[in-house]
Amino acid sequence: MMITNQQVLEALKHVQDPELHKSVVELNMVRNIRIDGTRVQLEVVLTIQGCPLKAKIQQDIEEALRGIGASDVALTFGAMTAEERAALTQSLKKEATTDTGMPKMLRPESGVTFIAVTSGKGGVGKSTVTINLAAALARMGKRVGILDADIYGFSVPAMMQIREKPTMIDQTAVPPVSHGVKVMSMGFFAPENNVVMWRGPMLNKWIRNFLVNTHWGDLDYLLLDLPPGTGDVAIDVAAMIPQAKEIIVTTPHNVASFVATRAGAMAMHTKHDIVGVVENMSYYEDKDGNKTYLFGKGGGDTLAAQLKTQVVARVPFAQPEENVGAAVYDEDSPIGEVFTSLAEDLIYSR
Ligand SMILES: Nc1ncnc2c1ncn2[C@@H]1O[C@H](COP(=O)(O)OP(=O)(O)OP(=O)(O)O)[C@@H](O)[C@H]1O
């Protein structure tokens, strides 16, 4: 038996780079194939030196080659040159932008549903809603990304317990994945606690950059965690992504909902379609099923009425034992169930 070059390339077309999710052949990572009967020798050129996923690539390639009858696989590893990396970035970028430089994912035919999560004021649970909804959509098999654009907080990476930074291939960032969700955050790049520089046009540009220079791959949903209030950022995002659907988060407390009305009014003004209001910290339910309304009642309904929409979810307070460290709640916890149901509503009714 004799394996051919063609067979090797064909087999390796099905091996993907674990980060870029593209075939190693397409990425031009396979070089110097030498075949001697059923013994295959080749060089794998990694996009970045010391790629942490080298072992995974090696295993996948060996498996694929054994699948076509290779008795012996000898791999050597190299790294792309700076020029090769730049060329790869160019091609990834080209894939992500239209001829006019517009992010392709913004085109209606991209199939990406954008969901902007906003609130009237801080601390009501906007990030909690973003990450738990994203995780629920991912559990249901959807391809989901989060763009953390909350310039006052960048809380998503910490809440999703992401410790690594995005892998940079030249200027393209490969987002870290947590709970099945690709996450990009200004926080990965911002100087420690420096929020002063993130204003107006600068931020607008950053968001655009994040859409274009992030290797999102194919997405079904991109959730945007927007800063609270109705400031520049929300307006810029509305202008840039008019097809985004908006979720407005409030607590049951009337004051909070009053402030949230402003964000909602803005959403109406910019013709963002409103998915609805999520009332967070709606109630506390004890083990016996008794509900206590710690923050009062009615805020969500009042706001929804003002915005001519509905309350699409009421999220309870976390049980004390649920709240240790992790802000993504388990699928079978009371909060997890609320988000599963909201995710189902999004998937099946829209
Ligand atoms: N339903 C809940 N039960 C218990 N704790 C919650 C709940 N929702 C949010 N929290 C906690 O409240 C705090 C604020 O939540 P979160 O960061 O999601 O709010 P935010 O509106 O995004 O705030 P910011 O505007 O400051 O980013 C966090 O510590 C979060 O873990």
The ligand as an ORCA input file, in Angstrom:
! r2SCAN-3c Opt
* xyz 0 1
  N     -30.090     37.617     40.421
  C     -28.988     37.861     41.149
  N     -28.798     37.239     42.340
  C     -27.704     37.501     43.081
  N     -26.741     38.360     42.733
  C     -26.866     39.000     41.571
  C     -27.991     38.788     40.713
  N     -27.842     39.578     39.622
  C     -26.692     40.259     39.790
  N     -26.101     39.916     40.951
  C     -24.842     40.465     41.492
  O     -24.962     41.887     41.540
  C     -23.757     42.520     41.136
  C     -24.009     43.447     39.958
  O     -24.385     42.659     38.848
  P     -23.842     42.955     37.379
  O     -22.389     43.178     37.397
  O     -24.402     41.919     36.500
  O     -24.589     44.330     37.142
  P     -24.367     45.420     36.017
  O     -25.667     46.086     35.842
  O     -23.718     44.816     34.838
  O     -23.372     46.351     36.744
  P     -22.321     47.372     36.098
  O     -23.135     48.413     35.422
  O     -21.607     47.842     37.315
  O     -21.474     46.565     35.168
  C     -22.796     41.398     40.824
  O     -22.003     41.156     41.941
  C     -23.692     40.203     40.561
  O     -23.061     38.969     40.840
*
